[in-house]
Amino acid sequence: MVDEFVEDETVSNENLEHSKQYLTEEFATQLEELKVPYQIEIVKFATDTDSIGSIICKRAAQLNAGIVVMAKHNKGCIKEFLIGSCTNYCTHHCKAPVMVLHAE
């Protein structure tokens, strides 16, 4: 029997805030200079029953997002085949355009 992983709420909140700060520092200035309205939305959810890609597409639709930006991680063909690809799912199912950034 495997014990369920329970994340510390304080650490989780710190990670979410760090992620939001990083995204703001990386993109906010450029978007503001171009006068592009934006909203940084970090969604935390359990993924027991729903596909992550499906949840991302649903949330983008709820927000009426102009674009969904995702990072593609090179996991290899076999791993992608076995576990699926969230990025691949979103590029085929999101109603909003999806921009894929390739991780180095």
Residue frames as qw, qx, qy, qz and C-alpha x, y, z in Angstrom:
[[0.000, 0.890, 0.456, 0.000, 0.00, 0.00, 0.00],
 [0.424, 0.283, -0.001, 0.860, 1.36, 3.41, -0.95],
 [0.152, -0.626, -0.450, 0.619, 0.75, 6.32, 1.40],
 [0.297, 0.844, 0.361, 0.265, -0.97, 9.28, -0.20],
 [0.454, 0.094, -0.083, 0.882, 1.30, 12.28, -0.67],
 [0.138, -0.899, -0.412, 0.053, 0.01, 15.31, 1.22],
 [0.448, 0.454, -0.045, 0.769, 1.65, 18.59, 0.34],
 [0.303, -0.445, -0.425, 0.728, 2.30, 21.12, 3.09],
 [0.187, 0.862, 0.465, 0.073, -0.16, 23.99, 2.55],
 [0.213, -0.879, 0.123, 0.409, 2.38, 26.68, 3.45],
 [0.408, -0.297, 0.644, 0.575, 4.91, 25.29, 0.97],
 [0.368, 0.507, 0.720, 0.300, 2.19, 24.92, -1.65],
 [0.070, 0.949, 0.284, -0.119, 1.11, 28.55, -1.23],
 [0.303, -0.728, 0.354, 0.504, 4.73, 29.70, -1.40],
 [0.446, 0.007, 0.733, 0.514, 5.23, 27.74, -4.63],
 [0.277, 0.739, 0.592, 0.166, 2.09, 29.26, -6.16],
 [0.078, -0.958, -0.047, 0.272, 3.18, 32.77, -5.19],
 [0.413, -0.494, 0.537, 0.546, 6.69, 32.14, -6.55],
 [0.440, 0.311, 0.729, 0.422, 5.22, 30.93, -9.84],
 [0.160, 0.895, 0.415, 0.030, 2.99, 33.98, -10.15],
 [0.244, -0.861, 0.185, 0.406, 5.89, 36.31, -9.33],
 [0.481, -0.213, 0.648, 0.550, 8.11, 34.61, -11.93],
 [0.367, 0.553, 0.665, 0.341, 5.47, 34.89, -14.65],
 [0.001, 0.964, 0.226, -0.139, 4.84, 38.53, -13.78],
 [0.341, -0.719, 0.359, 0.487, 8.56, 39.38, -13.89],
 [0.474, -0.038, 0.715, 0.511, 9.07, 37.52, -17.18],
 [0.221, 0.448, 0.715, 0.489, 6.07, 38.75, -19.14],
 [0.043, -0.818, -0.492, 0.295, 4.21, 41.65, -17.48],
 [0.169, -0.634, 0.170, 0.735, 6.57, 44.43, -18.60],
 [0.129, -0.051, 0.719, 0.681, 6.50, 43.36, -22.24],
 [0.021, 0.570, 0.803, 0.169, 2.74, 42.93, -22.25],
 [0.105, -0.812, -0.336, 0.465, 2.21, 46.33, -20.61],
 [0.169, -0.466, 0.368, 0.786, 4.54, 48.03, -23.11],
 [0.008, 0.113, 0.790, 0.603, 2.53, 46.48, -25.94],
 [0.451, -0.009, 0.175, -0.875, -0.70, 47.48, -24.18],
 [0.557, -0.075, -0.777, -0.286, -1.85, 43.87, -24.14],
 [0.623, -0.462, 0.258, -0.576, -4.30, 43.18, -21.32],
 [0.554, 0.172, -0.811, 0.082, -3.40, 40.06, -19.36],
 [0.704, -0.514, 0.219, -0.439, -4.35, 38.05, -16.33],
 [0.270, 0.363, -0.881, 0.139, -2.06, 35.51, -14.73],
 [0.831, -0.246, 0.040, -0.497, -4.13, 32.54, -13.62],
 [0.191, 0.333, -0.911, 0.149, -2.50, 29.72, -11.70],
 [0.803, -0.213, -0.143, -0.538, -4.94, 26.90, -11.11],
 [0.057, -0.321, 0.906, -0.269, -4.36, 24.29, -8.43],
 [0.818, -0.020, -0.051, -0.573, -6.47, 21.16, -8.65],
 [0.615, -0.222, 0.755, -0.051, -6.52, 17.46, -7.96],
 [0.438, 0.438, -0.568, -0.542, -6.02, 15.32, -11.03],
 [0.464, -0.093, 0.861, -0.187, -7.37, 12.00, -9.85],
 [0.560, 0.425, 0.703, -0.110, -10.23, 11.69, -12.32],
 [0.465, 0.859, 0.144, -0.157, -9.84, 14.39, -14.94],
 [0.745, 0.298, 0.115, 0.586, -7.19, 14.86, -17.53],
 [0.331, -0.541, -0.056, 0.771, -4.95, 17.84, -16.83],
 [0.141, 0.054, 0.510, 0.847, -5.33, 18.94, -20.44],
 [0.172, -0.607, -0.703, -0.329, -9.11, 18.82, -20.18],
 [0.358, -0.743, -0.395, 0.404, -9.05, 20.92, -17.01],
 [0.297, -0.336, 0.184, 0.874, -6.74, 23.50, -18.63],
 [0.017, 0.269, 0.621, 0.736, -9.02, 23.78, -21.67],
 [0.271, -0.709, -0.647, -0.078, -12.13, 24.12, -19.48],
 [0.370, -0.670, -0.227, 0.603, -10.49, 26.81, -17.33],
 [0.228, -0.117, 0.367, 0.894, -9.31, 28.72, -20.41],
 [0.105, -0.489, -0.672, -0.546, -12.88, 28.68, -21.72],
 [0.356, -0.741, -0.527, 0.215, -14.24, 29.88, -18.35],
 [0.346, -0.580, -0.001, 0.737, -11.76, 32.77, -18.38],
 [0.546, 0.815, 0.195, -0.022, -12.44, 33.47, -22.07],
 [0.542, -0.544, 0.359, 0.530, -8.64, 33.34, -22.42],
 [0.457, 0.798, -0.207, -0.333, -7.14, 34.96, -25.49],
 [0.608, 0.498, -0.617, 0.050, -4.27, 32.46, -25.47],
 [0.882, -0.454, 0.128, -0.018, -3.00, 29.51, -23.45],
 [0.314, 0.741, -0.581, 0.123, 0.78, 29.41, -23.02],
 [0.944, -0.294, 0.140, -0.054, 2.35, 26.05, -22.18],
 [0.050, -0.698, 0.702, 0.134, 5.82, 24.57, -21.94],
 [0.944, 0.189, -0.230, -0.143, 6.66, 21.35, -23.77],
 [0.441, -0.630, 0.639, -0.023, 9.02, 19.07, -21.91],
 [0.600, 0.414, -0.641, -0.241, 10.88, 16.49, -23.94],
 [0.699, -0.330, 0.539, -0.336, 9.86, 13.24, -22.26],
 [0.089, -0.255, 0.917, 0.292, 10.47, 10.97, -25.20],
 [0.515, 0.003, -0.552, -0.656, 8.07, 9.08, -27.44],
 [0.470, -0.188, -0.861, 0.051, 7.49, 6.10, -25.18],
 [0.119, -0.287, -0.612, 0.727, 6.73, 8.12, -22.08],
 [0.315, 0.170, -0.071, -0.931, 4.46, 10.48, -24.04],
 [0.519, -0.058, -0.713, -0.468, 2.64, 7.47, -25.53],
 [0.417, -0.239, -0.840, 0.252, 2.15, 5.84, -22.12],
 [0.157, -0.471, -0.551, 0.671, 1.10, 8.85, -20.06],
 [0.232, 0.833, 0.471, 0.175, -0.23, 11.14, -22.78],
 [0.388, 0.076, -0.011, 0.918, 0.76, 14.69, -23.43],
 [0.013, -0.721, -0.479, 0.500, -1.04, 17.56, -21.77],
 [0.002, 0.533, -0.269, -0.802, 0.38, 19.99, -24.32],
 [0.017, -0.030, -0.836, -0.548, -0.67, 17.79, -27.22],
 [0.005, -0.571, -0.813, 0.115, -4.18, 17.48, -25.79],
 [0.004, -0.725, -0.261, 0.637, -4.53, 21.25, -25.38],
 [0.010, -0.361, 0.487, 0.795, -3.29, 22.04, -28.89],
 [0.113, -0.167, -0.860, -0.469, -6.05, 19.82, -30.27],
 [0.228, -0.574, -0.787, 0.014, -8.91, 20.63, -27.87],
 [0.150, -0.524, -0.310, 0.779, -8.63, 24.20, -26.52],
 [0.340, 0.822, 0.446, 0.100, -10.87, 26.74, -28.20],
 [0.080, -0.954, 0.187, 0.220, -8.28, 29.46, -27.49],
 [0.649, 0.622, -0.409, 0.158, -4.99, 29.48, -29.41],
 [0.843, -0.500, 0.102, 0.171, -2.21, 27.54, -27.66],
 [0.329, 0.819, -0.449, 0.140, 1.40, 28.77, -27.72],
 [0.958, -0.232, -0.054, 0.160, 3.95, 26.07, -26.95],
 [0.011, -0.872, 0.482, -0.082, 7.31, 27.08, -25.50],
 [0.907, 0.149, -0.371, 0.130, 10.02, 24.45, -25.88],
 [0.628, -0.748, 0.206, 0.063, 12.03, 23.82, -22.72],
 [0.397, 0.735, -0.546, 0.065, 15.79, 23.86, -23.13]]
